[in-house]
Amino acid sequence: MTSLVADQVSYHIGARALVDEVSLTIRPGQFHAVVGPNGAGKTTLLRLLSGDLEPDAGQIRLGDEPLHRWRPRDAARQRAVLSQQVVLQFAFTVMQVVEMGRAPYRETDTPDEVASAIAEGLEATDIAHLAHRTYPTLSGGERRRTDLARVLTQRTPLVLLDEPTAALDVHHQQLVLSVARELVDRRGRAVVAVLHDLNLAAAYADRIAVLAEGRLRADATPGEALIPKLLSEVYRHRMVVVEDPVHGGPLVVPARGRPASSGAVGRSVQMPGG
């Protein structure tokens, strides 16, 4: 896989910049988390990276070619996208939904390849027992895992995930991000995930892009991106960053109570024994 590059990308609705001159490079073998407060531009950026939206200014490149020049089928063989909201009202079974991930390969797939990809996706997301349930009868978390299984079944070198842990319990949050981490570590793929939980981002990502009001405020390792002053400013709430006593790395702790001001600044401390 070649890199996906956003070069000074902007996207506007009227006079408002939802994404404002953002530059970002997504490399093979790397998990890139995108974080920021509500309305920061995270989903818009992901839609630009996927080719679902075209930037007003700047350029998205996949390899040496501008993303908008890729044919849809060829692009679908390079990147798979988990959208924030998936609308599917027809009574497809879970297995049928997961099989949809093989659509870009319809002309070349063998039955064995299809069956193998489906089985792998069902197992990875812990939904094999739901294979014959219809999609509309699933809970929100079960639907989310089904949608992710479809993305995995696409078997692309680049995976773009918009809030993949939404509606999931703690166990399945860890499962989903572990699966994403394995795509990077064992298969050399690139993963970009929009996450709201800063500690999940710190635990699983190689790099974290911090967005606020459409602008990129940081793009660095978790330890470099998740610093109290920046987080307190971006989220308008005092943040304390401590060392994770179990796994190491940063652990973000929001101060309790109503924020005193939008300019509150956090402080970094060491946990005893950490």
C-alpha positions as CSV (number, residue, x, y, z in Angstrom):
1,M,0.0,0.0,0.0
2,T,1.1,3.6,-0.7
3,S,0.4,6.5,1.6
4,L,-2.8,8.6,1.8
5,V,-1.9,12.2,1.9
6,A,-4.1,15.3,2.7
7,D,-2.2,18.4,1.6
8,Q,-3.6,21.7,2.9
9,V,-7.2,20.5,2.6
10,S,-10.2,22.7,3.3
11,Y,-13.9,22.2,3.1
12,H,-16.6,24.9,3.6
13,I,-20.3,25.1,4.2
14,G,-21.1,28.6,3.2
15,A,-18.6,30.9,4.9
16,R,-17.8,28.3,7.6
17,A,-14.7,26.2,7.3
18,L,-15.5,22.7,8.6
19,V,-12.0,21.6,7.7
20,D,-9.4,24.4,7.5
21,E,-6.0,23.8,5.7
22,V,-5.4,20.4,7.2
23,S,-2.3,18.4,6.2
24,L,-2.1,14.7,7.2
25,T,-0.2,11.7,6.0
26,I,-1.5,8.2,6.6
27,R,1.2,5.6,6.2
28,P,1.1,1.8,6.0
29,G,1.6,-0.1,9.3
30,Q,0.2,2.8,11.3
31,F,-2.9,3.4,13.4
32,H,-3.9,7.1,13.3
33,A,-6.6,8.3,15.7
34,V,-8.5,11.5,15.1
35,V,-9.9,13.2,18.2
36,G,-11.5,16.5,19.1
37,P,-14.7,18.0,20.5
38,N,-18.1,17.9,18.9
39,G,-18.1,20.0,15.7
40,A,-14.3,19.9,15.3
41,G,-14.5,18.5,11.8
42,K,-13.5,14.9,12.5
43,T,-16.2,13.2,10.4
44,T,-15.8,15.8,7.6
45,L,-12.1,15.1,7.5
46,L,-12.7,11.3,7.3
47,R,-15.2,11.8,4.5
48,L,-12.5,13.9,2.6
49,L,-9.9,11.1,3.2
50,S,-12.4,8.5,1.9
51,G,-13.3,10.5,-1.2
52,D,-16.9,10.8,-0.2
53,L,-16.4,14.6,-0.2
54,E,-14.1,16.7,-2.5
55,P,-12.1,19.5,-0.8
56,D,-12.7,23.1,-1.7
57,A,-8.9,23.7,-1.6
58,G,-5.9,21.5,-1.3
59,Q,-5.7,17.9,-2.5
60,I,-6.1,14.3,-1.3
61,R,-3.7,11.8,-2.9
62,L,-3.7,8.1,-2.7
63,G,-0.3,7.0,-3.9
64,D,0.8,9.4,-6.7
65,E,-2.7,10.0,-8.0
66,P,-5.3,12.5,-6.7
67,L,-8.1,10.5,-5.0
68,H,-10.8,11.9,-7.1
69,R,-9.2,10.4,-10.2
70,W,-9.5,6.9,-8.9
71,R,-12.3,4.8,-10.4
72,P,-14.8,3.9,-7.7
73,R,-14.2,0.1,-8.0
74,D,-10.4,0.6,-7.8
75,A,-10.7,2.9,-4.8
76,A,-13.0,0.4,-3.1
77,R,-10.2,-2.2,-3.4
78,Q,-7.8,0.2,-1.7
79,R,-9.9,1.6,1.2
80,A,-12.9,0.5,3.2
81,V,-15.0,2.9,5.1
82,L,-17.1,2.5,8.3
83,S,-19.5,5.6,8.3
84,Q,-20.8,7.1,11.5
85,Q,-24.3,6.2,10.5
86,V,-25.3,3.3,8.3
87,V,-28.9,3.3,7.0
88,L,-30.1,-0.2,6.1
89,Q,-33.8,-0.9,6.4
90,F,-34.2,-4.0,4.3
91,A,-34.3,-7.4,6.0
92,F,-30.9,-8.6,4.9
93,T,-29.3,-11.2,7.2
94,V,-26.1,-10.4,9.0
95,M,-24.2,-12.7,6.7
96,Q,-25.6,-11.0,3.6
97,V,-24.6,-7.6,5.0
98,V,-21.1,-8.8,5.7
99,E,-20.9,-10.3,2.2
100,M,-21.5,-6.9,0.7
101,G,-17.9,-6.1,1.5
102,R,-16.8,-8.4,-1.3
103,A,-18.8,-6.3,-3.9
104,P,-15.6,-4.7,-5.4
105,Y,-14.2,-8.1,-6.2
106,R,-17.4,-9.6,-7.7
107,E,-15.7,-10.3,-11.1
108,T,-12.7,-12.1,-9.7
109,D,-13.8,-13.7,-6.4
110,T,-14.1,-17.4,-6.0
111,P,-16.7,-19.0,-3.7
112,D,-13.9,-20.1,-1.4
113,E,-12.5,-16.5,-1.1
114,V,-15.9,-15.1,-0.4
115,A,-16.6,-17.8,2.3
116,S,-13.2,-17.2,3.9
117,A,-13.6,-13.4,4.0
118,I,-17.1,-13.7,5.5
119,A,-16.0,-16.2,8.2
120,E,-13.0,-14.1,9.1
121,G,-15.1,-10.9,9.5
122,L,-17.8,-12.7,11.5
123,E,-15.3,-14.2,13.9
124,A,-13.2,-11.1,14.3
125,T,-16.2,-9.0,15.4
126,D,-17.8,-11.8,17.6
127,I,-21.0,-12.0,15.6
128,A,-20.9,-15.5,14.1
129,H,-23.8,-16.4,16.3
130,L,-25.8,-13.6,14.7
131,A,-25.2,-14.7,11.1
132,H,-28.8,-15.6,10.3
133,R,-30.4,-12.7,12.2
134,T,-31.9,-9.9,10.1
135,Y,-30.1,-6.6,10.4
136,P,-33.1,-4.5,11.5
137,T,-33.6,-6.8,14.6
138,L,-30.1,-6.2,15.9
139,S,-29.2,-3.9,18.8
140,G,-27.2,-0.8,18.1
141,G,-24.0,-2.4,19.2
142,E,-24.7,-5.6,17.1
143,R,-25.3,-3.4,14.0
144,R,-22.1,-1.6,14.6
145,R,-20.1,-4.8,14.8
146,T,-21.9,-6.1,11.7
147,D,-21.0,-3.0,9.8
148,L,-17.3,-3.4,10.9
149,A,-17.4,-7.0,9.8
150,R,-18.5,-5.8,6.3
151,V,-15.5,-3.4,6.3
152,L,-13.1,-6.2,7.3
153,T,-14.5,-8.5,4.6
154,Q,-13.4,-5.9,2.0
155,R,-9.8,-6.7,2.9
156,T,-8.4,-3.4,1.9
157,P,-4.9,-2.0,2.8
158,L,-6.5,1.2,4.2
159,V,-9.4,1.2,6.7
160,L,-11.2,4.3,7.7
161,L,-13.5,4.1,10.8
162,D,-15.8,6.8,12.0
163,E,-16.6,6.3,15.7
164,P,-16.2,2.4,15.5
165,T,-16.8,2.1,19.3
166,A,-20.1,4.0,19.3
167,A,-22.9,2.1,21.1
168,L,-20.5,-0.7,22.2
169,D,-19.9,-1.9,25.7
170,V,-16.4,-1.9,27.3
171,H,-15.7,-5.5,26.2
172,H,-16.6,-4.9,22.6
173,Q,-14.8,-1.5,22.5
174,Q,-11.6,-3.3,23.4
175,L,-12.4,-6.1,20.9
176,V,-13.0,-3.7,18.0
177,L,-9.9,-1.6,18.6
178,S,-7.8,-4.8,19.1
179,V,-9.0,-6.0,15.7
180,A,-7.9,-2.6,14.2
181,R,-4.6,-2.8,16.0
182,E,-4.0,-6.3,14.6
183,L,-4.7,-5.1,11.0
184,V,-1.7,-2.7,11.6
185,D,0.6,-5.0,13.4
186,R,0.1,-8.3,11.7
187,R,-0.9,-7.2,8.2
188,G,0.8,-3.9,7.7
189,R,-2.4,-2.1,6.9
190,A,-3.2,1.6,7.7
191,V,-6.1,2.4,10.0
192,V,-7.7,5.8,10.6
193,A,-10.3,6.0,13.4
194,V,-12.3,8.9,14.7
195,L,-12.6,8.4,18.5
196,H,-14.2,10.3,21.3
197,D,-12.5,8.4,24.1
198,L,-9.0,10.0,24.5
199,N,-7.8,7.0,26.6
200,L,-8.8,4.5,23.9
201,A,-6.9,6.7,21.4
202,A,-3.9,6.7,23.7
203,A,-4.0,3.0,24.2
204,Y,-4.3,1.9,20.6
205,A,-3.0,4.6,18.2
206,D,0.5,5.2,17.0
207,R,-0.4,8.8,16.2
208,I,-3.2,11.1,17.3
209,A,-4.5,14.1,15.2
210,V,-6.2,16.6,17.4
211,L,-8.8,18.8,15.6
212,A,-10.6,21.9,16.9
213,E,-12.8,24.2,14.9
214,G,-11.6,22.5,11.7
215,R,-7.9,23.1,12.3
216,L,-5.3,20.6,13.1
217,R,-3.9,21.4,16.5
218,A,-1.5,18.4,16.9
219,D,-0.4,15.4,14.9
220,A,2.0,13.4,17.0
221,T,2.5,10.3,19.2
222,P,0.0,9.9,22.1
223,G,2.5,11.2,24.6
224,E,3.2,14.3,22.5
225,A,-0.4,15.0,21.4
226,L,-2.2,14.5,24.7
227,I,-0.8,17.3,26.8
228,P,-2.9,19.1,29.4
229,K,-2.6,22.6,28.1
230,L,-3.7,21.7,24.6
231,L,-6.5,19.4,25.7
232,S,-7.9,21.9,28.2
233,E,-8.0,24.6,25.5
234,V,-9.5,22.4,22.8
235,Y,-12.2,20.8,25.0
236,R,-12.7,23.9,27.1
237,H,-12.4,21.8,30.3
238,R,-9.4,21.3,32.6
239,M,-7.7,18.1,31.8
240,V,-5.2,16.2,33.9
241,V,-2.8,13.8,32.2
242,V,-1.2,11.1,34.3
243,E,0.9,8.0,33.5
244,D,-1.2,4.9,33.1
245,P,0.0,2.7,36.0
246,V,-0.8,-0.6,34.2
247,H,0.2,-0.1,30.6
248,G,2.3,3.1,30.7
249,G,1.6,6.0,28.4
250,P,-0.7,8.9,29.0
251,L,-4.0,8.6,30.8
252,V,-6.4,11.6,30.5
253,V,-8.5,12.5,33.5
254,P,-11.1,15.3,33.1
255,A,-11.5,17.5,36.1
256,R,-14.8,17.1,37.8
257,G,-17.5,19.8,37.8
258,R,-18.5,22.6,35.5
259,P,-15.6,24.2,33.7
260,A,-14.5,27.5,35.3
261,S,-13.7,29.1,31.9
262,S,-12.9,28.2,28.3
263,G,-9.3,29.0,28.9
264,A,-8.8,26.5,31.7
265,V,-5.4,24.9,31.7
266,G,-4.7,21.4,33.0
267,R,-1.6,20.1,34.8
268,S,0.5,17.0,34.4
269,V,1.1,14.8,37.4
270,Q,2.6,11.4,38.2
271,M,0.5,8.8,39.9
272,P,2.0,7.3,43.0
273,G,3.9,4.1,42.0
274,G,3.4,5.0,38.3
